[in-house]
């Protein structure tokens, strides 16, 4: 029988986690993006092959989408847009973070919290990328029989530019 445990993080708790996330982001400046993404991919693969608490397993798809977003050559993000997610991934890759990952049952709890914080911070980016993936997947069907690669490329570029502009506009208005 499932047991629901709700933890409310106070402003002080959130500041603590954000400080830790900031430290991870600062470490991103030292590491290459490719190194962080490769390490994160390895962690996600290892997670798939291990018995995970549900609170972590439920976030695996989010992690995979984040890695896909950061590695998709058709989705160019500015360094300032990549940094928060790279920081969260760098934190995830550190086995000796706030709660060491090898503590059974709770070792990944802080990682789950960091994933949630990063995704809340990047909800505009995630939403825009999700919309782009859906558009890219369904576009050939909407164009009819055998659309030219040039037409598909033009339509994808136009939609990508619209979504990136929307994402940046929303991000900017949120900061005001």
N, C-alpha and C positions, 0 to 999 in steps of 0.2 A: 504494500500500500504506500503510495507516494506521501511524502511529508513536505509541506510547503514551509520554507523558511524565508522570511523577508528580512532583508538587512537594509536599513536606511542609513545612507552615508550622510553625515553632517557636512556643513560647509568646511569645517576643519578637516574632516576625513578626505573630502574632495580635493582640498588644497594639498594635502599630503600626497595623494595619488597623482595629482597634476605635477607636483614637484618631481616625483619619480619619473613621470612620463617626460618631463622637460630634460632630466638628466639623460634619459635614453635618447631623446632627440639630439642633445648635444653630442652624444657619442656617434650619432649618424654622420655628423660632420667629419668624423675621423674615418669612418668606413665608407667604402664605395657602395652605391645603391645595389649593384649586382651581388655583392657579398651578402648584404642584408637580405635581399630577396631570395638568394640561394639558401641561406641558413633558415629563413622562414619556411621555404618550401620543404626543406628537410624536416623541420619541426612538425609541419602539418602532415607530412607523410608518416612520420613516426606516430603521431596522434591517431591517424587512421588505423594503424596496425596495433594499437594498444587499447586496453579497456579504460575508457575515460568516464569520469563523472558526467552525467547528463548536462550539467550547467556549462561544461566545456564543450562537449560534443555538439550542443546546439549552436555554438559559435563557430564551428569549423567552416561551415559554408560561407559565413561572413569573411573569414580569413582568406579562404580561397578566392572569393570575389575581389578582395582588396589586392591580393597578389596579382590576380588577372588584370585589374585596373592599372596597377603600376607597371606591368610588363607589356601591356597592349600597345603595339606601335601605332595603332590608329587612334589612340586616346592620349594626346600630348598634354600633360599637366605641367604647370610652372613648378619650379623648385619649392616655392612656399606652399603649394598645394600638395606636393608629395611628402614633404617633411613630416607632417603630423602622423601619417600612416606609417612611414618608414620608422619613426620613433617608436610607435606602438609595436611594430614588428621586431625592432631591435630589443625592446623590453621583453617580448615574448621569447626571444631566442636566448635570453640570459637565464640560465638555470638557477643562479644564485640571486634572484631578485628579492622583493620584500618577503615573500614566503617561498623558500626553496622548493623547486618543482618536484623533488624526489620525496616529499612528505606525502604519504598515501592519503588520498581523499581530499586534501585541501591544498596541496602544493600548487595547483593551477588556479586557485580561486582568485588570486591577485591578477593573474594573466587575463582571466575572464572579465574582471572589473576594468582593466586597461583596454581591452578590446571594446567593451561597451562605451567607455569614455571617448576613445578615438572615433568610434562610429557615430556617436552623438555629435561630436565636433565636426565630422565630415559628412553629415547627412545630405548636404546639397551635392557634394561630389559623387557620393554613392548613388543618389537618386538619378542624377544626370547620366552616370555610366550605365546604370540598370536600364534606363530608357534607351540609351544608345545600343546596348546589346539586343534588346527586343527589336528595335528598328532594323538593325543589321541582319538579324535572323529572319525577319518576316519580309524584308524588302523584295527579294527576288520573286516571291509569290505575288506581291501586290503589283509588280510591274508586268506581269503576264508572261507569255512564252519567250524564253531565251533572250532576256534583256542583254544588251551589250555590256561588257565589263566597264567600258567608259561611262555609260549611263549610271551603272551601279556605283562606281567610284564617285561620280559627281554628286549623286543623291546622298551618299554616305557622308561626304565631306560637308555638304550643306547642312545636313541634320546635326553632325558633330559640332560644327561651328555654332549653330543655334543653341544646342544644349550646353556647350561650354560658356557661351555668353550668358545664358540664363543662370547657370551655376554661379558664375562670378558676380552677376548682378544681385542674386539672393544673398550671397556671402557678404557683399559690400553693404547691403541694406541691413543685414543682421548685426554688423559691427557698429552701426550708428547708434 
